[in-house]
Each structure stands twice: as structure tokens, then as C-alpha cells.
Amino acid sequence: MTPAKSKSLPNNPVIALLTEITEDNGPDFGKVHSFCEELHQGVSELGGSFYVFSLKGFSDEGVEGFSYDDKEDGWKKGCFPFPAVIYNRVSSRRTEISKGFKGFLNKLDARGIKIFNHRFLSKWEIHESILQEDHLHPFIPETHLYTESLLESMLEKHDEVYIKPVHGSQGRNIIQVAKIDGMYHASLSSMPERDLPGFKHLSELASAISPIVGKRLCIIQQGIQLSELNGRRLDFRVLCHKNAQQFWKVTSIVARVSAEQYFVSNIARGGEVMKPGHTLALIFGKEQARHQLALMKELALETAEVISKYAEGLTAELGIDIGIDIKGNLWLIEANSKPSKNFEERSTKIRPSTKAIIDHCYGLCQP
């Protein structure tokens, strides 16, 4: 059989999203399911076509996947032409480092099919990227690859440190270690603060957290005394996208406030989303809040530019987490190359981030 060729045209592109699909009770695209409906609507309104597929649906003859049927108000299975652009939302890091995935990327390259955000970026990769730019150094907490000896030296300099899995996400498996009144305390991100007993000797604490760290590669990061709202930890998720002209822009900002007694603000760990300007004004006043919000956008855009400069492949979407300390200084906490689609406000049917993804796809389709 002659291999199918992409039928994309600049004004009528075929755009696809790659993710895991379960078919037990109709197709389920996991955490991006409703987001895929938005993409379908947005692409359709511009005259293009959109479908969702998994790795096993891709073959030399074409692609088996699902497109949305507006008449039946649901997803229908079918065979589709090769797309012009693929947006990667595979949720498994293990899949992305497999031989099968690398072979898939080679096939895309041979056919001239573009894929963006083609793999997760680790916390250490991102740290090393932004560390190469001197002007970003004042915003970066001291960070190293974790060892027990580094735990001791970091706690000699800082009253609080965080141990995070290099490949972690959604605030999972983070350990907070703090010195309080001559005692060492550890807390887990999955549980309320001070979950573990205090230890007089650091070696005892290191032994206690060793099974939690396990064989994971982790970073150890300086703790910052971030601003709080009613005693709850606060940071900001700045969502950035590349537009059709390949320039980064800020798509949305939300303030994330931790659940009571928790030290992480991730929504997956019970955090709450608030409007950034209002939240900043409550702490610093309206005038300073406007200034900080502008600086936050500038810092996020510079960080996105640097990460995409050093990252392998095409990076077009980043969720950048920024903290503000009690003096009003900004800090780059981390960046996520596949940010959650569940924290943005749904005031409109098609969210700004969805429109931004479509805009970027159309830009990649241009000859």
C-alpha cells in the first residue's frame, strides 16, 4: 500500500494531539479530554480538522484515532491522513524515552511532520538551562542534585530546603526540611506539615527520609520565605505560549494558594486558584501589585525564551511557577513543559491557552 501523505494546506491544516487513550466506555483522553473538545471547536471554526490518537494508532499507512462528530456530540473512531502538526500530550516519561517513541519521532521527521513539546523536561535540565543566563541568576534559588552530604551543607546556609524528584510533577513526593529551635523537621507534600517527628541530629533525619527519596534522582533547593495569604503558601503559575510568529507571550496568570497546613500550592494537592492582581493587592497594595505583575510577566517570558533555546526539539508551551518573597522579590521556582489544563478559569468556551495552541499550530503549517 502506498503510504498516505499529509493533506494539510496552510489555510486548512490537519492538526492532531498525541496522548494515551482508553476505550472501555467510549474513548477517554484522560486529563486532556475536555481540552481536546476545545481544540476541535477552535480548529473547526478556522476551517481545519483535528483528531486525537495514541502511539499504537500511528502506522505507515496512516493514523487511526478519534475525531469529534458535532452532529452526534461525541468522538468517533476513524482513519485519518497524516497531520501537518502534532501536539504531544503523552503523560508518561517512560514512554517518551522508549525505543518505540524514538522510532516514532524518526518517522515524523522523515515525513516532515512537525511535533512540539515532544518530551517532558526535567527539573534539572530546566535549572541548567536558565543557569546559563547570568541575568536570571538573581531569581534562581540555590539548587543542586541531591546527596546526603549536600543536605548538611545546604542546611548550614539555609533554614529550609526542599528535596524534589527531578522527574516529578503536580507537587508529588516533595520533602520539606527545616531547622526549628535546634531540631530538624521534615514534611511531605502529600501530607500536612510537620508530619514526621523532629530529629535532634541531621543523620537521623537523613535516615528517615532515605526510603522516601529511594532511588529517585532528586534536586535539593533553597527554601524561600515566600509571601503568604492568611498563613497559606502562595505562588503564581504563568502560562506562556509561542504564537504563530514564534514569539513567546503570556497567555494567563493565576495565583495558587496552598491548602491549610500544606506547603505546596499545586491544585492536585488541594491548592486554590485566585486572581493574581487581587491576591497581590491584598498583600502589597494595588500600586505595587501592578508593578510586580508586570515584572512577573517579563521574567516568565525571558525564562521561556531561555528554556526553549536550550531544550531539544520544539518547545511552545511552558507553565512557569514564580514566587514572591516577603520583601517583594521574585523567584523562579520551577517550570513545567506539559502544564495542567485544569487550573485556568473557564469563563469562555475556548480558553486563551487553547487559542494559543491553535495559533502556534497554524504558524507551523505556514510554508
C-alpha positions in Angstrom: 0.0 0.0 0.0 1.3 3.4 -0.9 1.9 5.4 2.3 -0.6 8.2 3.0 0.6 11.7 2.6 -0.3 14.7 4.6 -3.3 16.5 3.1 -2.6 19.7 5.0 -2.9 23.1 3.4 -1.8 26.3 5.1 -5.4 27.5 5.5 -6.9 24.1 6.1 -4.4 22.2 8.2 -4.8 18.7 9.7 -3.8 19.0 13.4 -3.5 16.1 15.8 -3.0 15.6 19.5 -1.0 12.6 20.8 -1.9 11.1 24.1 -2.9 7.9 25.9 -6.4 6.7 25.0 -8.6 4.2 26.9 -11.6 2.7 25.1 -13.5 0.8 27.8 -16.6 3.1 27.8 -16.0 5.2 24.7 -12.7 7.0 24.1 -11.2 8.7 27.2 -8.2 11.0 26.7 -7.6 11.4 30.5 -6.8 14.8 31.9 -6.9 16.5 28.4 -10.3 15.1 27.4 -12.3 18.3 27.7 -9.3 20.3 26.4 -9.5 18.2 23.2 -13.1 19.2 22.6 -12.0 22.8 22.8 -9.2 22.2 20.3 -11.7 20.6 17.9 -14.0 23.5 18.2 -11.3 26.1 17.7 -9.7 24.3 14.8 -13.0 23.6 13.1 -14.0 27.3 13.3 -10.9 28.2 11.4 -11.6 25.6 8.7 -9.1 23.0 9.8 -9.5 19.4 11.0 -8.5 17.9 14.3 -8.1 14.4 15.7 -6.7 12.6 18.7 -4.5 9.5 18.5 -2.2 7.3 20.5 1.2 5.8 19.6 -0.3 2.5 18.6 -2.6 4.2 16.1 0.3 5.5 14.0 1.4 3.4 11.1 3.0 3.7 7.7 -0.4 3.7 6.0 -2.0 6.5 8.1 -3.3 7.2 11.5 -6.2 5.6 13.5 -7.7 7.9 16.0 -10.8 9.8 17.1 -12.4 13.0 15.7 -15.3 14.8 17.2 -18.7 14.5 15.5 -20.7 17.6 16.1 -24.0 16.0 14.9 -23.7 13.1 17.3 -22.0 15.2 20.0 -19.2 12.7 20.6 -15.9 11.2 19.5 -15.9 8.7 16.6 -13.1 6.3 15.6 -11.7 6.6 12.2 -8.6 6.5 9.9 -7.0 9.9 9.1 -4.4 11.4 6.9 -1.0 12.2 8.4 -1.2 15.6 10.2 0.9 18.6 9.5 1.4 19.3 13.2 1.3 17.1 16.3 0.9 18.5 19.8 2.4 16.0 22.3 0.4 15.4 25.5 1.8 11.9 26.3 1.7 11.7 30.1 4.4 9.0 30.6 8.0 9.9 30.8 8.9 6.2 30.4 7.0 6.2 27.1 9.0 9.2 25.8 12.4 7.6 26.5 11.4 4.3 24.9 12.8 3.0 21.6 9.3 2.9 20.2 8.8 6.6 20.8 12.2 7.5 19.3 11.3 5.4 16.2 8.0 7.4 16.0 9.9 10.7 16.1 12.2 9.5 13.3 9.1 8.6 11.2 7.7 12.0 11.7 11.0 13.6 10.7 11.1 11.6 7.5 7.6 12.7 6.6 8.2 16.4 7.5 5.6 16.2 10.2 6.2 18.8 13.0 5.8 17.9 16.7 6.1 20.3 19.6 6.6 19.8 23.3 7.9 16.4 22.2 9.0 15.3 25.7 9.0 16.3 29.4 11.8 18.5 30.5 13.3 17.5 33.9 13.7 20.0 36.8 17.5 19.6 36.5 17.5 20.2 32.7 15.5 23.4 33.2 17.7 24.6 36.1 20.9 24.0 34.0 19.3 25.9 31.1 18.4 29.1 33.0 21.7 28.9 34.9 23.5 29.6 31.7 22.0 33.1 31.5 23.7 35.4 34.1 20.8 37.9 34.2 18.5 35.2 35.6 20.8 34.2 38.5 19.2 36.6 41.0 15.9 34.9 40.5 17.1 31.3 41.0 17.1 29.6 44.4 20.4 27.7 45.1 19.8 24.2 43.6 21.9 21.0 43.4 21.5 17.4 42.6 20.6 15.8 46.0 23.1 13.9 48.2 23.0 13.4 52.0 26.2 15.4 52.3 24.6 18.3 50.4 21.7 18.2 52.8 24.0 19.0 55.6 25.9 21.8 53.8 22.6 23.4 52.5 21.1 23.4 56.0 24.2 25.2 57.2 23.3 28.0 54.8 19.5 27.9 54.7 16.9 27.3 57.4 14.7 25.5 55.0 15.3 23.3 51.9 13.2 21.3 49.5 14.0 17.9 48.0 12.2 17.3 44.7 12.2 14.4 42.3 13.9 15.5 39.1 11.1 13.9 37.0 8.2 14.8 39.4 5.0 16.8 38.7 1.9 18.0 40.4 3.7 18.5 43.7 4.1 14.8 44.3 6.9 13.4 46.6 8.4 16.7 47.6 10.1 16.8 51.0 10.5 20.0 53.0 13.3 20.0 55.6 13.5 22.8 58.1 15.6 23.8 61.2 13.4 25.0 64.0 14.7 25.7 67.5 17.7 23.4 67.1 15.6 20.5 65.8 15.4 19.1 62.2 11.8 18.6 60.9 10.7 17.0 57.6 7.3 17.3 55.9 5.8 15.5 52.9 3.9 17.3 50.2 1.2 14.6 50.3 0.5 15.3 54.0 0.1 18.2 56.3 3.2 20.0 57.5 5.3 18.5 60.4 4.1 15.1 59.6 7.3 13.4 60.7 8.7 13.8 64.2 11.6 16.3 64.9 15.1 15.0 65.0 18.0 16.3 67.1 20.7 15.0 64.7 20.7 15.5 61.0 21.9 12.0 60.4 18.7 10.7 62.0 16.6 12.8 59.7 18.6 11.7 56.6 18.0 8.1 57.5 14.3 8.8 58.0 13.8 10.4 54.6 16.1 8.0 52.7 13.3 5.4 52.0 11.1 8.3 50.7 13.8 9.5 48.4 14.6 5.9 47.4 16.5 5.6 44.1 14.9 8.6 42.6 17.2 11.3 41.2 16.3 14.4 43.1 17.3 18.1 43.4 17.8 19.9 46.7 16.6 23.5 46.6 17.0 26.5 48.9 13.7 27.3 50.6 12.5 30.9 50.1 10.4 32.7 52.7 7.5 33.3 50.3 4.6 35.7 50.9 1.6 34.1 52.4 -2.1 34.8 52.3 -3.8 34.2 55.7 -1.0 31.8 56.7 -1.2 29.8 53.4 1.7 29.5 51.0 1.4 31.4 47.8 2.9 31.2 44.3 2.0 32.1 40.7 1.6 29.9 37.6 2.4 31.9 34.5 1.3 30.1 31.3 3.4 31.0 28.3 2.9 30.0 24.6 4.7 30.7 21.4 2.5 32.4 18.8 2.3 31.8 15.1 5.3 34.1 14.6 7.4 32.0 17.1 7.4 34.7 19.8 6.6 33.9 23.4 3.6 35.5 25.0 1.9 35.2 28.4 -1.4 33.5 28.0 -2.6 33.6 31.6 -1.5 34.0 35.2 -3.2 32.6 38.3 -2.3 32.8 42.0 -2.1 29.4 43.7 -2.7 29.3 47.4 -1.9 26.1 49.3 -4.4 24.1 51.3 -4.2 24.8 55.0 -1.2 23.1 56.7 0.3 22.1 53.3 3.5 23.6 51.9 2.8 23.1 48.2 0.3 25.1 46.3 -0.4 22.6 43.5 -4.1 22.2 42.6 -3.6 18.4 42.6 -2.6 18.7 46.3 -5.6 20.7 47.3 -4.4 24.2 46.4 -6.8 27.0 45.4 -6.7 29.3 42.4 -7.2 33.1 42.8 -6.9 36.1 40.6 -3.3 37.3 40.6 -3.8 41.1 40.7 -6.3 40.9 43.6 -4.2 38.5 45.5 -1.1 40.7 45.2 -3.0 43.8 46.1 -4.2 42.1 49.4 -0.6 41.7 50.4 1.4 44.6 48.9 -1.3 47.1 47.9 -2.7 47.9 44.4 0.2 50.0 43.0 3.0 47.6 44.0 0.8 44.7 42.8 0.6 46.1 39.3 4.4 46.6 39.2 5.0 43.1 40.4 2.6 41.6 37.9 4.4 43.4 35.0 7.8 42.1 36.3 6.4 38.6 36.7 5.3 38.6 33.0 8.7 39.9 31.9 10.5 37.3 34.0 8.3 34.4 32.7 8.8 35.4 29.1 12.6 35.7 29.5 12.6 32.3 31.2 10.5 30.7 28.5 12.8 32.0 25.8 15.9 30.6 27.6 14.4 27.2 28.2 13.2 26.8 24.6 16.6 28.0 23.4 18.4 25.1 25.1 15.7 22.4 25.0 15.8 19.6 22.4 13.1 19.9 19.7 10.3 22.4 19.6 9.0 23.9 22.8 5.9 26.0 22.5 4.2 25.8 25.9 5.5 26.3 29.4 3.9 26.7 32.8 6.4 28.8 34.9 6.0 28.9 38.7 7.1 32.2 40.3 7.2 33.0 44.0 7.3 36.4 45.7 9.2 36.7 49.0 8.1 38.8 51.9 10.3 41.7 50.6 8.6 41.6 47.2 11.5 39.9 45.3 10.6 37.4 42.5 11.9 33.8 42.5 11.8 31.2 39.7 10.5 28.1 41.5 10.2 25.7 38.5 8.8 25.3 35.0 6.6 22.6 33.6 6.8 21.6 29.9 3.3 20.0 30.0 1.3 22.2 32.3 -2.1 21.1 33.6 -5.2 22.2 31.7 -7.3 22.2 34.8 -6.3 25.5 36.6 -7.5 28.1 34.1 -10.8 29.8 34.5 -13.5 28.5 32.1 -15.3 31.9 31.6 -15.2 31.3 27.8 -15.9 28.1 25.9 -12.4 28.2 24.3 -9.8 29.3 26.7 -6.8 31.6 25.8 -4.3 28.7 26.2 -6.3 26.6 23.7 -6.4 29.5 21.2 -2.7 30.0 21.7 -2.0 26.3 20.9 -4.1 26.6 17.7 -2.4 29.8 16.7 1.0 28.1 17.1 -0.1 25.1 15.1 -1.3 27.3 12.2 2.1 29.1 12.3 3.9 25.8 12.0 1.8 25.0 9.0 2.9 28.0 7.0 5.3 27.2 4.1 
